[in-house]
Amino acid sequence: MHNSVAVSRSERTTTIPSYDDLPKTGLLRDRQIYPFFGIGRSTWWKWVKEGKAPPGIKLGSRTTVWRAEDVRQLLLDLSTDPSTDSTQ
């Protein structure tokens, strides 16, 4: 008999890229951004909708990008504000 063990999402280990890995300039897609915050794609879009993250720049009907400078600033702001919790 095969025994399988389910691993919950919270038990998985993920590596959050460092600030220095984020480009200094240029345009970034959402999938390049949210790993830096330790959140998922839907949370990133929630933050954008709520104004917690910068608004994106629409390049087409299904393409949105963000300025790397804006994303870097948000990352710095969140890392220096102790009242900010990235899980919300």
C-alpha positions in Angstrom: 0.0 0.0 0.0 1.3 3.5 -0.9 1.2 6.1 1.8 1.2 9.7 0.7 1.8 12.7 2.8 0.1 15.9 2.0 2.2 19.0 2.5 0.3 22.2 3.3 1.1 25.4 1.4 2.5 26.9 4.7 5.0 24.0 5.0 6.4 24.5 1.6 9.7 26.4 1.4 10.0 29.1 -1.1 12.9 31.4 -1.7 12.0 35.1 -1.9 14.4 36.9 -4.2 16.4 39.7 -2.7 16.0 43.4 -3.5 19.3 43.4 -5.4 17.8 40.8 -7.8 15.2 43.3 -8.9 16.1 45.3 -12.0 16.9 49.0 -11.3 15.0 50.2 -14.4 12.7 48.8 -17.1 9.2 47.4 -17.2 8.2 44.3 -15.2 5.2 41.9 -15.6 3.3 40.7 -12.6 4.9 37.3 -12.6 8.3 39.0 -12.2 7.1 41.1 -9.3 5.0 39.2 -6.7 7.8 36.7 -5.7 9.8 39.6 -4.3 7.0 40.2 -1.8 6.4 36.6 -0.9 2.8 36.8 -2.1 0.8 35.2 -5.0 -0.4 36.7 -8.2 -4.0 37.3 -6.9 -2.7 39.1 -3.9 -0.5 41.4 -6.1 -3.6 42.3 -8.1 -5.6 42.9 -4.9 -2.9 45.3 -3.8 -3.0 47.1 -7.1 -6.8 47.4 -6.9 -6.6 48.7 -3.3 -3.9 51.2 -4.1 -1.3 49.4 -1.9 0.8 48.7 -5.0 1.4 51.2 -7.9 -1.0 51.2 -10.8 0.2 49.3 -13.8 0.7 50.5 -17.3 -1.6 48.8 -19.8 0.3 47.8 -23.0 -2.6 45.9 -24.4 -5.9 44.2 -23.4 -4.1 41.4 -21.6 -0.7 43.0 -20.9 0.1 45.2 -17.9 3.6 46.2 -16.7 5.0 48.2 -13.8 8.0 50.5 -13.7 10.9 48.7 -11.9 11.6 51.9 -10.0 8.1 52.0 -8.6 8.3 48.3 -7.6 11.7 48.8 -5.9 10.3 51.8 -4.0 7.3 49.8 -2.8 9.6 47.0 -1.7 11.7 49.5 0.3 8.6 51.2 1.8 7.2 47.9 3.0 10.5 46.6 4.4 11.0 49.8 6.5 7.4 50.1 7.7 6.9 47.7 10.7 3.1 48.1 10.6 3.0 46.5 7.2 2.2 42.9 6.9 2.7 41.4 3.4 0.2 38.6 4.1 -2.8 40.9 4.1 
